[in-house]
Amino acid sequence: MPDYLDDLRLAHVLADAADAGTMDRFKALDLKVETKPDMTPVSEADKAAEELIRGQLQRARPRDAILGEEYGVEGTGPRRWVIDPIDGTKNYVRGVPVWATLISLMEAGETGFQPVVGVVSAPALGRRWWAAKGHGAYSGRSLSAATRLHVSRVSDLSDASFAYSSLGGWEERGRLNGFLDLTRAVWRTRAYGDFWPYMMVAEGSIDMCAEPDLSLWDMAATAIVVTEAGGTFTGLDGRPGPHSGNAAASNGLLHDELLDHLNQRY
């Protein structure tokens, strides 16, 4: 089996370059922000970070395909890099430090493309998380200065901490009642949002999280970090991986109960 460590090292180099650019424009008074056709914001920093990552990948991995939030798919083949240049753009443009660059390598297999490398870099928080298939998940300043991640061992819903992004999406999809039942059943809820709760699941500081509407680039990197930390990452339909258009992540012990609540429709 490939060890993917060269790809992981490259992903760190890409994240370093993106961090320098995004931090340079973070809180800039002249930051240019546009509205995309789906009515979500995109800043000049989003576009510049993706262009930078694409350029470096085209030189370092010319045979690999690239999928990015801002510029779509380029290339074909069994290996595809998936990029979200700034996950949390709404936070970024308002000066909230909870945003990250997500970089993942996905590889074709019997069950379709699955993530084999993931880096989640949140420079405004001073944090980075990463994983490679078969090598575990880590957090730290660099590959040589890192702590291995492990999900929690909480097995009772009444002792669990649950994170989410917002209420609106659950209501729009007819899942609000089940979602609210879950919030009443757990010990604690917090709306951290975006990439961060998945990283906290991987670290074991919370026990589960979910979002009702996501794109592949929102999930590819976070999915492998969670699973390599010993957790479970599926869609709300229970399908493993980042392919369902939504996500549920947990320490594994609570996953069935998490899905049972979130799939209630009444």
C-alpha positions as CSV (number, residue, x, y, z in Angstrom):
1,M,0.0,0.0,0.0
2,P,1.3,3.5,-0.8
3,D,2.5,5.4,2.3
4,Y,1.4,8.8,1.0
5,L,4.0,10.6,3.1
6,D,5.5,12.5,0.2
7,D,2.0,13.7,-0.7
8,L,1.5,14.7,2.9
9,R,4.7,16.7,3.0
10,L,3.6,18.4,-0.2
11,A,0.2,19.3,1.3
12,H,2.1,21.0,4.2
13,V,4.1,23.0,1.8
14,L,0.9,24.1,0.0
15,A,-0.7,25.0,3.3
16,D,2.3,27.0,4.3
17,A,2.1,29.1,1.1
18,A,-1.7,29.5,1.5
19,D,-1.3,30.6,5.1
20,A,1.1,33.3,4.2
21,G,-1.2,34.8,1.6
22,T,-4.5,34.5,3.6
23,M,-3.0,35.9,6.8
24,D,-1.5,38.8,4.8
25,R,-5.1,39.9,3.7
26,F,-6.9,38.9,6.9
27,K,-8.6,42.0,8.4
28,A,-7.4,44.1,5.4
29,L,-9.5,47.2,5.1
30,D,-9.4,47.1,1.3
31,L,-10.3,43.3,1.0
32,K,-12.5,42.8,-2.0
33,V,-15.5,40.6,-1.5
34,E,-18.0,39.4,-4.2
35,T,-21.2,37.4,-4.1
36,K,-21.2,34.1,-6.0
37,P,-24.3,32.8,-7.9
38,D,-25.2,30.7,-4.9
39,M,-25.3,33.9,-2.8
40,T,-22.3,32.9,-0.7
41,P,-19.3,35.3,-0.4
42,V,-15.9,34.9,-2.0
43,S,-13.0,37.2,-1.3
44,E,-9.9,38.0,-3.3
45,A,-8.0,36.0,-0.7
46,D,-10.1,32.8,-1.5
47,K,-9.2,33.1,-5.2
48,A,-5.6,34.0,-4.7
49,A,-5.1,31.0,-2.3
50,E,-6.6,28.6,-4.7
51,E,-4.6,29.9,-7.6
52,L,-1.4,29.6,-5.6
53,I,-2.2,26.0,-4.6
54,R,-3.2,25.0,-8.1
55,G,0.0,26.5,-9.5
56,Q,2.2,24.6,-7.1
57,L,0.3,21.3,-7.7
58,Q,0.6,21.7,-11.5
59,R,4.4,21.9,-11.1
60,A,4.8,19.2,-8.4
61,R,2.1,16.8,-9.5
62,P,1.3,17.5,-13.1
63,R,-0.5,14.2,-13.7
64,D,-2.9,14.7,-10.8
65,A,-6.4,16.2,-11.2
66,I,-7.5,19.2,-9.1
67,L,-10.9,20.1,-7.8
68,G,-11.3,23.5,-6.0
69,E,-14.2,25.5,-4.7
70,E,-13.5,28.5,-6.8
71,Y,-12.3,27.1,-10.1
72,G,-13.8,23.7,-10.5
73,V,-12.2,20.5,-11.9
74,E,-9.0,20.4,-13.9
75,G,-7.6,17.1,-15.2
76,T,-8.6,13.5,-14.9
77,G,-7.1,10.3,-13.5
78,P,-7.1,8.2,-10.3
79,R,-5.6,10.9,-8.1
80,R,-7.4,14.2,-7.3
81,W,-6.5,17.0,-5.1
82,V,-9.4,18.7,-3.4
83,I,-9.1,22.3,-2.2
84,D,-11.1,24.7,-0.1
85,P,-8.9,27.8,-0.1
86,I,-10.8,29.4,2.8
87,D,-13.3,27.3,4.7
88,G,-15.2,29.9,6.7
89,T,-15.2,32.8,4.3
90,K,-18.0,34.6,6.2
91,N,-15.8,34.5,9.3
92,Y,-12.7,35.6,7.3
93,V,-14.4,38.7,5.8
94,R,-15.7,39.7,9.3
95,G,-12.4,39.3,11.0
96,V,-13.4,36.2,13.0
97,P,-10.3,33.9,13.2
98,V,-12.2,30.6,12.7
99,W,-11.3,29.7,9.1
100,A,-9.0,27.3,7.5
101,T,-7.4,26.1,4.2
102,L,-8.5,22.5,3.5
103,I,-6.3,20.4,1.3
104,S,-6.9,16.8,0.5
105,L,-5.7,14.1,-1.9
106,M,-8.3,11.6,-3.0
107,E,-7.6,8.4,-4.8
108,A,-9.9,6.2,-6.9
109,G,-10.7,2.8,-5.4
110,E,-13.4,0.1,-5.4
111,T,-15.8,2.5,-3.6
112,G,-15.0,5.6,-5.7
113,F,-12.7,8.4,-4.7
114,Q,-11.7,8.4,-1.0
115,P,-9.4,10.8,0.9
116,V,-5.9,9.5,1.6
117,V,-4.3,12.7,2.7
118,G,-5.7,15.7,4.5
119,V,-4.4,18.9,5.9
120,V,-6.5,21.5,7.8
121,S,-4.6,24.7,8.4
122,A,-6.1,27.5,10.6
123,P,-3.3,30.1,10.8
124,A,-5.4,32.8,12.6
125,L,-5.9,30.2,15.4
126,G,-2.3,29.1,15.2
127,R,-3.5,25.5,14.6
128,R,-2.9,22.8,12.0
129,W,-4.2,19.2,11.8
130,W,-3.3,16.5,9.3
131,A,-3.6,12.8,8.4
132,A,-2.5,10.3,5.9
133,K,-4.1,6.9,5.3
134,G,-2.7,4.3,7.6
135,H,-0.5,6.7,9.5
136,G,-2.9,8.3,12.0
137,A,-3.9,11.9,12.6
138,Y,-1.8,14.6,14.2
139,S,-1.9,18.2,15.3
140,G,1.1,20.6,15.7
141,R,3.3,23.2,14.2
142,S,5.1,20.8,11.9
143,L,5.5,17.2,10.9
144,S,8.4,16.9,13.4
145,A,6.6,18.7,16.2
146,A,3.2,17.0,16.4
147,T,0.8,15.3,18.8
148,R,-1.1,12.2,17.7
149,L,-4.9,12.6,17.8
150,H,-7.4,10.2,19.3
151,V,-11.2,10.5,19.6
152,S,-12.9,10.4,22.9
153,R,-14.2,7.3,24.6
154,V,-17.6,8.8,25.7
155,S,-20.2,6.2,25.1
156,D,-23.3,7.6,26.8
157,L,-25.3,10.3,24.9
158,S,-26.0,12.1,28.2
159,D,-22.3,12.6,28.7
160,A,-21.6,13.8,25.1
161,S,-20.7,17.2,23.7
162,F,-22.3,17.9,20.3
163,A,-21.3,20.7,17.9
164,Y,-23.1,22.1,14.9
165,S,-23.0,25.2,12.7
166,S,-26.5,26.7,12.7
167,L,-30.2,25.9,13.1
168,G,-31.4,27.1,9.8
169,G,-30.2,24.3,7.6
170,W,-31.8,21.6,9.8
171,E,-35.2,23.4,9.6
172,E,-35.0,23.8,5.9
173,R,-34.5,20.1,5.4
174,G,-37.2,19.0,7.8
175,R,-34.8,17.7,10.4
176,L,-35.2,20.3,13.1
177,N,-37.2,18.3,15.5
178,G,-34.8,15.4,15.5
179,F,-31.9,17.8,15.8
180,L,-33.5,19.5,18.8
181,D,-34.2,16.2,20.5
182,L,-30.5,15.4,20.1
183,T,-29.6,18.7,21.8
184,R,-31.8,17.9,24.7
185,A,-30.3,14.4,25.1
186,V,-26.7,15.4,25.2
187,W,-24.6,17.0,28.0
188,R,-23.5,20.1,26.0
189,T,-24.0,21.8,22.7
190,R,-22.0,24.5,21.0
191,A,-22.2,26.0,17.5
192,Y,-18.5,26.2,16.6
193,G,-19.1,25.8,12.9
194,D,-17.1,25.0,9.7
195,F,-14.0,22.8,10.0
196,W,-13.4,23.3,13.7
197,P,-15.8,20.8,15.3
198,Y,-14.5,18.0,13.1
199,M,-11.0,18.7,14.4
200,M,-12.3,18.7,17.9
201,V,-13.9,15.3,17.4
202,A,-10.5,14.1,16.2
203,E,-8.9,15.6,19.2
204,G,-11.4,14.1,21.6
205,S,-12.5,17.5,23.0
206,I,-16.0,17.0,21.7
207,D,-17.7,13.8,20.8
208,M,-19.8,14.4,17.7
209,C,-20.8,17.0,15.2
210,A,-23.0,17.3,12.1
211,E,-24.0,19.6,9.2
212,P,-26.9,19.2,6.8
213,D,-25.5,20.8,3.7
214,L,-21.9,20.6,2.6
215,S,-19.7,20.2,-0.6
216,L,-16.9,17.7,-1.2
217,W,-14.2,20.3,-0.6
218,D,-15.7,21.1,2.8
219,M,-15.3,17.5,3.9
220,A,-12.5,15.6,2.2
221,A,-9.7,16.8,4.4
222,T,-11.7,16.7,7.6
223,A,-13.0,13.2,6.9
224,I,-9.6,11.5,6.9
225,V,-8.4,13.4,10.0
226,V,-11.5,12.2,11.9
227,T,-11.2,8.6,10.7
228,E,-7.4,8.3,11.2
229,A,-8.0,9.6,14.7
230,G,-10.2,6.5,15.3
231,G,-13.6,8.2,14.7
232,T,-16.4,7.7,12.2
233,F,-17.3,10.1,9.4
234,T,-20.4,9.5,7.2
235,G,-23.2,11.3,5.6
236,L,-26.5,11.6,7.3
237,D,-27.5,8.5,5.3
238,G,-24.7,6.5,7.0
239,R,-22.6,6.3,3.9
240,P,-18.9,6.4,4.9
241,G,-16.8,9.2,3.6
242,P,-17.5,12.7,2.3
243,H,-19.9,12.0,-0.6
244,S,-23.4,12.5,0.8
245,G,-23.7,16.3,0.6
246,N,-23.8,16.5,4.4
247,A,-21.8,15.1,7.3
248,A,-22.0,13.4,10.7
249,A,-18.8,12.8,12.6
250,S,-18.3,11.1,16.0
251,N,-16.0,9.0,18.1
252,G,-17.8,6.0,16.7
253,L,-19.3,4.9,19.9
254,L,-22.2,7.4,19.5
255,H,-22.6,7.3,15.8
256,D,-25.7,5.2,15.5
257,E,-27.6,7.4,18.1
258,L,-26.4,10.5,16.3
259,L,-27.8,9.4,13.0
260,D,-31.0,8.1,14.5
261,H,-31.8,11.5,16.0
262,L,-30.8,13.5,12.9
263,N,-32.8,11.3,10.5
264,Q,-36.1,11.8,12.5
265,R,-38.7,13.5,10.3
266,Y,-41.9,14.5,12.1
